[in-house]
Amino acid sequence: MPERPRTYQTPRPVLRSIPDHSTGSTGPTRPMRLGVAGPVGTGKSSLIGLLCRQLADELSLGVITNDIYTDEDARMLRAAGVLDPARIRAVETGACPHTAIRDDVTMNLLAVEDLERDFAPLDLVLVESGGDNLTATFSPALVDAQIFVLDVAGGGDVVRKGGPGIGRADLLVINKTDLAPHVGVDVGLMTKEGRLARDGRTVIPLSRTDEESVAQLREWVLRILDRYRTGRHVALDPGPMAPHVHADGTVHSHQDAESDHTHDRTDEHDGSGGGSNVGHPGRVASVR
């Protein structure tokens, strides 16, 4: 029978397991949480399904998906049979996807904690963001590491557009490389420019039909999981904004210690929920 939907009123009083990323930790006391973010249609759900197929025989896994108004991604993964359907749960954010993975992670954190409790001991929880733009990143209060996903069908130039996910996520995946000949994209050049944008940090060009690239992704996940388990991985916050250029040619970063620069926020997100509260006023956030 289909899993009965779970509905939570947010926030609840206590968040029990916000990650402790202090370097003095002797090791984790819970599963690693790996976030997967990126624009709409880049293949985040398919990538999670691929990882489940690759790792389920050796790791105990759970999945949390995020969509604004539906549980479509969770339904797709359940129907694909990548895990026991009860291990795949959906969060309906009711607002811009980044609000629930960064601004107020309560809804997702509760879903993750309940999944970890119901199927203890888990090794890895995969948390998929709803499709968002190039600024979307996870809060380190929710995940321990994060993957940012682009795809060749979005254009070979998108990797040059920057943003905190492209520049500073733990891994950048350039997905659907098998489509490159059909959309006129040079995968080698896109990968090279991705590494330049990331100061040499890891970029994996991926196609689920290419066994070598699938193996690279699998090994990357296992490697970062090993670092997490042995206390050698410390989650870093990619930050809400990457360095950017203003009309006068000034290159600006919000990490500039002495800067008093601000942005006009009056037009943010066209009123669709870019504030610090998850969901619309009065809406009950649901986890299914």
C-alpha positions as CSV (number, residue, x, y, z in Angstrom):
1,M,0.0,0.0,0.0
2,P,1.2,3.6,-0.6
3,E,2.9,5.2,2.3
4,R,0.6,7.3,4.4
5,P,1.5,11.0,4.0
6,R,3.1,12.7,7.0
7,T,2.2,16.3,7.7
8,Y,4.2,18.5,10.1
9,Q,3.4,22.0,11.3
10,T,6.7,23.9,11.2
11,P,8.7,24.9,13.1
12,R,8.9,22.3,15.8
13,P,10.7,23.4,19.0
14,V,13.9,21.5,18.8
15,L,16.2,20.5,16.0
16,R,17.9,17.5,17.4
17,S,20.8,16.8,15.0
18,I,22.1,19.9,13.4
19,P,25.5,18.8,12.1
20,D,28.5,19.5,14.3
21,H,31.3,20.4,11.8
22,S,33.9,21.4,14.3
23,T,37.3,20.0,13.4
24,G,37.8,18.7,16.9
25,S,35.0,16.0,16.4
26,T,36.2,12.4,16.9
27,G,33.7,11.2,14.3
28,P,30.0,11.4,13.3
29,T,27.2,9.9,15.3
30,R,24.7,9.8,12.4
31,P,24.6,9.1,8.6
32,M,26.2,11.5,6.1
33,R,23.8,13.8,4.4
34,L,24.5,14.6,0.8
35,G,22.7,17.4,-1.0
36,V,22.0,17.5,-4.7
37,A,21.0,20.9,-6.1
38,G,20.8,22.5,-9.6
39,P,18.5,24.1,-12.1
40,V,15.2,22.5,-13.2
41,G,15.6,19.6,-15.6
42,T,19.3,19.0,-15.1
43,G,18.8,15.4,-14.0
44,K,19.0,15.6,-10.2
45,S,16.4,12.9,-9.6
46,S,17.9,10.7,-12.2
47,L,21.4,11.2,-10.6
48,I,19.9,10.2,-7.3
49,G,18.3,7.1,-8.8
50,L,21.7,6.2,-10.4
51,L,23.5,6.5,-7.1
52,C,20.9,4.3,-5.4
53,R,21.3,1.6,-8.0
54,Q,25.1,1.8,-7.7
55,L,25.3,1.9,-3.9
56,A,22.3,0.1,-2.4
57,D,24.0,-3.3,-2.3
58,E,26.7,-2.0,0.0
59,L,25.2,1.0,1.8
60,S,21.9,1.6,3.7
61,L,20.4,4.6,1.9
62,G,17.5,7.0,2.3
63,V,16.2,9.8,0.0
64,I,14.4,13.1,0.6
65,T,13.1,15.0,-2.4
66,N,11.9,18.6,-2.6
67,D,9.2,20.0,-4.9
68,I,7.2,23.2,-4.4
69,Y,3.7,21.8,-4.8
70,T,4.0,18.1,-5.6
71,D,5.8,14.9,-4.6
72,E,6.5,14.0,-8.3
73,D,10.2,13.3,-7.9
74,A,9.6,10.9,-5.0
75,R,6.9,9.1,-7.0
76,M,9.3,8.7,-9.9
77,L,12.0,7.3,-7.8
78,R,9.6,4.9,-6.0
79,A,8.2,3.7,-9.3
80,A,11.7,3.1,-10.6
81,G,12.3,0.7,-7.8
82,V,15.7,2.1,-6.8
83,L,15.0,1.6,-3.1
84,D,12.2,0.4,-0.7
85,P,9.5,3.0,-1.4
86,A,9.3,3.8,2.3
87,R,12.9,5.0,2.3
88,I,12.0,7.7,-0.2
89,R,10.1,10.7,1.2
90,A,8.9,13.9,-0.3
91,V,8.9,17.5,1.1
92,E,6.5,20.0,-0.5
93,T,8.1,23.3,0.2
94,G,5.3,25.6,-0.8
95,A,7.8,28.3,-1.7
96,C,11.0,28.8,-3.7
97,P,13.1,25.7,-3.3
98,H,16.1,27.4,-1.7
99,T,14.0,28.6,1.3
100,A,13.7,25.0,2.5
101,I,17.3,23.9,1.9
102,R,19.0,27.1,3.1
103,D,17.0,29.9,4.6
104,D,15.0,27.7,7.0
105,V,15.9,24.0,6.9
106,T,13.4,22.9,9.6
107,M,11.1,21.0,7.2
108,N,13.9,19.1,5.6
109,L,15.7,18.4,8.8
110,L,12.7,16.9,10.4
111,A,12.1,14.7,7.4
112,V,15.8,13.6,7.4
113,E,15.7,12.9,11.2
114,D,12.5,10.8,10.9
115,L,14.0,8.8,8.1
116,E,17.2,8.2,10.0
117,R,15.2,7.1,13.0
118,D,12.8,4.8,11.1
119,F,15.6,3.0,9.2
120,A,18.5,3.2,11.6
121,P,21.3,2.7,11.1
122,L,21.6,4.4,7.7
123,D,24.9,5.1,6.0
124,L,23.8,7.9,3.6
125,V,20.8,10.2,3.1
126,L,20.5,11.9,-0.3
127,V,18.6,15.2,-0.2
128,E,17.4,16.6,-3.5
129,S,16.6,20.2,-3.8
130,G,13.8,21.4,-5.9
131,G,14.9,22.9,-9.2
132,D,16.2,26.4,-8.6
133,N,18.7,28.8,-10.2
134,L,22.5,29.2,-10.0
135,T,22.4,30.7,-6.6
136,A,20.8,27.7,-4.8
137,T,23.0,26.0,-2.2
138,F,22.3,23.9,0.9
139,S,22.9,25.2,4.4
140,P,25.6,23.2,6.2
141,A,23.0,22.9,9.0
142,L,21.2,20.4,6.7
143,V,23.9,18.6,4.6
144,D,27.5,17.6,5.1
145,A,28.4,17.8,1.4
146,Q,26.7,18.9,-1.7
147,I,26.7,18.2,-5.5
148,F,25.7,20.9,-8.0
149,V,24.2,19.6,-11.3
150,L,24.3,21.2,-14.7
151,D,23.5,19.6,-18.0
152,V,24.7,20.1,-21.5
153,A,21.2,20.8,-22.8
154,G,21.2,24.0,-20.8
155,G,24.0,25.3,-23.0
156,G,27.8,25.1,-22.8
157,D,28.1,28.6,-21.6
158,V,26.1,28.2,-18.4
159,V,29.2,26.9,-16.5
160,R,30.8,30.3,-17.1
161,K,27.9,32.2,-15.5
162,G,29.2,31.3,-12.0
163,G,27.4,31.2,-8.8
164,P,28.1,29.6,-5.4
165,G,26.9,26.1,-6.5
166,I,29.1,26.0,-9.6
167,G,32.0,27.6,-7.9
168,R,32.1,26.1,-4.4
169,A,29.9,23.0,-4.1
170,D,31.9,19.9,-3.2
171,L,31.3,18.5,-6.7
172,L,30.1,19.9,-10.0
173,V,28.4,17.4,-12.3
174,I,27.9,18.2,-16.0
175,N,25.1,15.8,-16.8
176,K,23.7,14.2,-19.9
177,T,26.9,14.3,-21.9
178,D,25.5,11.8,-24.3
179,L,23.2,14.6,-25.6
180,A,26.1,16.9,-26.4
181,P,26.4,16.1,-30.1
182,H,22.7,16.9,-30.5
183,V,22.9,20.3,-28.8
184,G,26.2,21.5,-30.2
185,V,28.1,21.5,-26.9
186,D,31.8,20.7,-26.5
187,V,31.9,18.6,-23.3
188,G,35.7,18.8,-23.0
189,L,35.6,22.6,-23.1
190,M,32.6,22.8,-20.7
191,T,34.5,20.6,-18.2
192,K,37.7,22.7,-18.6
193,E,35.8,25.9,-18.0
194,G,34.0,24.3,-15.0
195,R,37.4,23.5,-13.4
196,L,38.5,27.1,-14.0
197,A,35.4,28.4,-12.4
198,R,36.0,26.1,-9.4
199,D,39.8,26.8,-9.0
200,G,40.5,23.2,-10.0
201,R,38.0,21.5,-7.7
202,T,36.4,18.3,-9.0
203,V,34.1,18.3,-12.0
204,I,32.6,15.1,-13.4
205,P,31.1,15.0,-16.9
206,L,28.4,12.3,-16.5
207,S,26.2,10.2,-18.7
208,R,24.3,7.3,-17.2
209,T,25.0,5.4,-20.4
210,D,28.8,5.8,-19.8
211,E,30.1,3.3,-17.3
212,E,33.4,5.1,-16.8
213,S,31.7,8.4,-15.7
214,V,29.2,6.5,-13.5
215,A,32.2,4.8,-11.8
216,Q,33.8,8.1,-11.2
217,L,30.7,9.5,-9.5
218,R,30.3,6.3,-7.4
219,E,33.9,6.5,-6.3
220,W,33.6,10.2,-5.4
221,V,30.7,9.5,-3.2
222,L,32.4,6.6,-1.4
223,R,35.5,8.7,-1.0
224,I,33.7,11.6,0.6
225,L,31.7,9.2,2.8
226,D,35.0,7.7,4.0
227,R,36.3,11.1,4.8
228,Y,33.1,12.0,6.7
229,R,33.2,8.8,8.7
230,T,36.8,9.3,9.8
231,G,36.3,12.9,10.7
232,R,38.4,14.3,7.9
233,H,35.6,16.0,6.0
234,V,34.4,19.4,7.3
235,A,31.3,20.9,5.6
236,L,31.8,24.3,4.1
237,D,29.1,26.8,3.3
238,P,29.3,27.7,-0.4
239,G,27.6,31.0,0.5
240,P,24.5,32.7,-1.0
241,M,26.5,34.8,-3.5
242,A,29.7,34.4,-5.5
243,P,31.9,37.4,-6.5
244,H,30.1,39.4,-9.2
245,V,30.7,42.4,-11.4
246,H,28.7,45.6,-11.2
247,A,27.8,48.0,-14.0
248,D,30.7,50.3,-13.1
249,G,33.2,47.4,-13.5
250,T,33.7,46.8,-9.8
251,V,34.2,43.2,-8.8
252,H,32.5,42.6,-5.5
253,S,32.3,39.8,-3.0
254,H,30.0,39.6,0.0
255,Q,32.9,38.1,1.8
256,D,34.7,41.4,1.7
257,A,35.3,42.2,5.3
258,E,35.2,46.0,5.1
259,S,32.4,46.3,2.5
260,D,29.3,48.2,3.3
261,H,27.8,47.2,-0.1
262,T,24.2,46.0,-0.2
263,H,21.7,44.9,-2.8
264,D,18.1,46.2,-3.3
265,R,16.0,43.2,-2.3
266,T,12.5,44.7,-3.1
267,D,12.1,42.7,-6.2
268,E,13.4,39.4,-4.9
269,H,11.7,36.3,-6.3
270,D,8.6,38.2,-7.5
271,G,6.9,37.6,-4.2
272,S,7.1,33.8,-4.5
273,G,8.6,33.2,-1.1
274,G,12.2,34.3,-0.9
275,G,12.1,35.2,2.8
276,S,13.3,33.3,5.8
277,N,10.0,31.5,6.5
278,V,9.4,28.2,4.8
279,G,6.1,28.0,2.9
280,H,3.3,30.5,2.5
281,P,1.6,32.1,5.6
282,G,-0.7,29.6,7.1
283,R,0.4,26.7,4.9
284,V,1.1,23.4,6.5
285,A,4.4,22.0,5.3
286,S,4.0,18.4,4.3
287,V,6.4,15.5,4.2
288,R,5.2,12.4,2.2
